[in-house]
């Protein structure tokens, strides 16, 4: 096992220059959650053109890749958001794109991938996860954009950290939905490079919380994965090559239930006029539980791609 490589501060700064004009510099807004609102802010990555932060990492990886490799196209393995990020950039660059998806991927995300012109290959979850582990799918060529451990992807994700510090220099904690660690480690790398002492918290859902289990065992362990409406985070285990980075950069995992995340979705929609998918609302649910401390706290709302029928069910309780 070769540990994933963390991007340097210089690489994250270069990613920021590379992404200028191609992604949205998303706003940081105050969370309204009740009568005595704590000092909590929302980093609204759901406002990206594809509704997810994944646009940043995909764009940086593809913009920095050799033209000879891109000519053969790109592919990724994704439950939906990274697929859209890679497909969006592939369409912009005029190159073919293939996406390997787990067969439980939500219809809203599959429809979005199709609209962007990518070919979709659905496979059972264990087979999909093996593509994540191997960074390869048999028979496909071109550039594989790993949704988690690609150094250029993490550098693109790290640009979120730069923007947070520019808008809230004294941030004390950042709470980030944890899927594979590429988002949280990228943001943590950016904060570290700029000298920030902010604590980094991972938000996980109780139906699939591999980082909490790894912290408890001090090593990656296999857990039971139970599908839920929180489909953008959670897996059966922490990637072995991401574990050294996660163990060093992430202070704690805050585990919340699907019910708590559903309540956070309602709060975001009803009081803040923000539409978040389950994964995107996980950071808010974890913060409302008090685990991130008094603040100032930034919750990364990582995405807003949720089936409308599912959203309606959540909003009506």
N, C-alpha and C positions, 0 to 999 in steps of 0.2 A: 504494500500500500504506500503510495506516494502522497503526502499531504498536499491539499490544495494550496496554491500560492496566493497570499494576500496582495492586493494591488498597493503600490506605494502612493504617498500623497501626491507626488508628481504625476503619476498615471491618472489619478482621480481628477486632478486639475486639468490635465490634457483631455480627459473624457468630457469635462464640462465645456471646454472650448469646441470640441468635436460635435457636441449635442446642441450647441446654440442654434436656435432657429428650427430645430427638428423636433424638439419636445417642449412641453409647456413647463415654465417655471411656476410650479404650483403654489398656491397661497397657504399661509399659516393663519388659521382663524381660531378664535376662542370657542371652546366647547360650552354650550348651554345645556346643562343637564338637570338643574333643580334650583331651589331657592338659594342655597349656599354654594354656588359654583366654586370649585377649587380652581387653581391656576393651571388649567389643562388646555392644550392647543391641539388642533387637528392639522396634520400635513396631508392635504387633499390630493393624493395621487390618483383618486378615482376620476379626476378631471383631465387626465391625459387623453389624447385622441382615441385610444383603444380602451379607455376606462381602467387602466392599470399602470403601475410603476414599471412593468416589464418592458415597456417601450424603451426605457433608458438603456438597460443592459444590452438588449438585442441590437439597438442602434449602434452603440459603441463597439460591440464585437464585430458587427458587419462592416462598419465604416473603417475599422482598423485591419481587416483581413486582406490578404493578397487577392488581387483581381483575378488571377489565374484560378484560385480556388472557388471564388464566387461564381465564375462562369458556369460551373457544374451545379450551381444551385445551393440551397441551404435546407437544413432540416433540424427539427428539435423534437423533444418529448415533453409534452405539457398537457395539463388538465384543462387548459384553455387560455390563460392570460399570456404566458410566454409564447404560446402558439400565435396569438394575435400580434404580439410584438414582433416576432420574426416575420410573419406573413405581411404585416404592414410595411416593414422595411424592405422586404423582398419585392413587393409591388412597386414601391418607390424607386428601387434600383432596377426593376425590370428583369428579375431573375426568378427561376422556379423555386417553389417552396413545398416541402412535405412535412406533415406533422403526425407524429405517433401519439395517440391519445388513449387514456384508459377508457374502457367501455362504459363507465358510469359518468363520464363527463357531461355536464349540464347542457341542455339543448341550446340555451342562449349563447353559450360560448362556441359550440359547434357551428351554429348558424353564422356567428360573426367570423369564424375562421373561413367558412365557405365564401362569405361575401368578399373576403380579401383575396380570394383566388387560390388558396392553398389546397393541396391534396391531403385528405385525412385518412389515416390508417388506424382504426380502432382495434385495441388488443386488450386481453384481460389484465387486471391491475398488476399481478405479479410479473407478467411479461413486460408491461410498461415500466415498472420499477427497475427491471433488469437493464433496460435501455439507459435509464438514469445512472445506474451503477457502472455500466460498461462504456458509456459515451459513444454508443454505436448501435445501429440497427442493421441487421444483415440485408444486403442488397441495395442500400441507399448510398449515394455518393455526394460529394460536395462538402460544404462546411457544416459540421455539427455544432450548433449553438447550445451549449449545456445551460439549462435554466438556473443552475445553482453555482457550480464550482468553477466555471470559466472565469479566469482572472479579469478579462476585459468586461465581462458581464458585471462582476462585482464592482469594478471601477465605475461603470455607468450607474449602478445602484448608489454608489458612494456620493454621487453628485447631490443626492437628497440631503445628505449630512451637511454638505457645504451650505446649501440653501437654509437649512434649519439654523445653523450658527449665524448666518447673515441676518436672519429675522429675529432670533432670540438667543443672543450671545450667552446669557446666563442660564440656559437650559440645564436642569438638574438631572432629568431622566428622559430617556427616549424608549417608548414601548413599541415593539415592532412585531407584526405577525410572523411566526416562524414556520416556514414550509421545509426548506432544505438548508437555510442559513445564508444564502447568497445575499439577501437583502440586509439582514441584520449585521452580517460581518462587513459588508461593503460600507454601510453607514458608520459602523464602529470604527473602521479604518480611517474614514474621512475625519471623524471627530478626533481621533487619536492624533492624526497627522497635524491637525490645527491646534493641538494642545488642550482640547476640552476634557474636563473631568466628569462629564455626564455619565451616569450609569446607563447600561444597556439592558433592557428587559425583553425577553422573548414572550410573546403571547401565543399560547397553544390551546387547542380544544381538547376536552377530556376524553373524547372518543378516539383520539389519535395524537398522543403527546410524547413523541420519542425523545425529545431533548430533556424533558423532566426526568424520564427514566434513565437516560444516560448520565445526567448529573448525579442521580441517586446511586448509580452503580459505578460511577467514575469511568465509564466506558460505554460505547454504543451497545445497546441490547435490542433484541427483537421484541416488539409488542404487538398486541392485537390491534388491527386497524378496522374501525367500524365506520362505514360511510355515513355521512350526514349532510345537511344542507351547507355545512361549512366545508366546501370542497376544495378551496384554494390552498389550504394548509393541512398538515398532518400526513403521516406516512407510517410504515411499519418499522422504521429505524432511522437513526441519524447516519448519513453517509460517512463511512470510515475516514475518507480523506478530508471531510469537512470538520470532523470532530476536534482536531487540535486547534483550529481557528475558533470554533464555537466555545470551547472550554476556556480559552484565554480571553475572548472579547466580550462574551455575554455573562452578565453578573448573575442572572437568575431567570428561570422559566416561570411564568405566571399562567397557571392552568385554569381555564374557565369552561363552564358547561355550555352546550348548545342553547339551553334556555337563557343563560346570561347573555350570550351573543345575540340571540333574537331580541332581547330587551334593548341591547345597545343599538341594533338596527332600527328599532322603533324610536329611540331617543334621537338618533342622528336624523331620521326622516322627519319626525314630528316637531322637534325643537330647533333643529339646525339646518333643515332643508337640504340634507345630504343623503344621497342614496349610496349605501355601502353593501357589498356582498358580505357573506358570513366571515370570510377571512379578513376583509377590510375592517369589520367592526370588532374583531377579536381584541385588538389593542385597546379600544375604548372600554370594552367589557372588563378587561384585566385591570385597567386604571380605575374604573369606578369601584372595583373591589378593594381598592386601597393599597395594593401591593407595590405600586411604583413610588410611594412616598408623597410628600406634600407639594412638591413642584418647585419651579415650573416644570411641567411634564408635557412632552410632545407625543401624541399618538399618531403613528403613521397609518393613515387609512389607505391601505395598499391597492384597493380596487373597488369597483362598483358594478361589476358584471354579474347580475343576478336575474334569474328568470322572473318575469313580471308576475306570473301566477304564484310563484314561491314568495315573492315579496309581498303580494297581497295577503297571502295566508299569514305571514309573520306580522304584518301591520294590524290585522284584525284579531290577532291573538290566537 
